[in-house]
Amino acid sequence: MPEIEIPWSLVAESDEVYSTKLARWYTIRSVVASVDGTTVKIQREGVKGFNTVKSADTVRVRRGATGQAVDTFRVIFSGPTSREA
């Protein structure tokens, strides 16, 4: 599975993120964005509680099934949306 660097705001459930502090991979169980979009609460499998991270900070990720679906939708909706374009 290829590794990519993305902002925390694009991390999805089932993605694996790399902790540089602990030098290990964690599978993401839950992701909740704040109302203002500046932070994201994540829950990792095997770790109790949530961690809060800044949405704009980047993380090394191996995409899971949900993350791959998010990437597909981002590509589909990244083009022109008007018939005149």
Summary of the structure (lengths in Angstrom):
residues: 85
radius of gyration: 14.3
end to end distance: 35.9
largest distance: 51.0
contacts: 211
relative contact order: 0.27
helix: 18%
strand: 40%
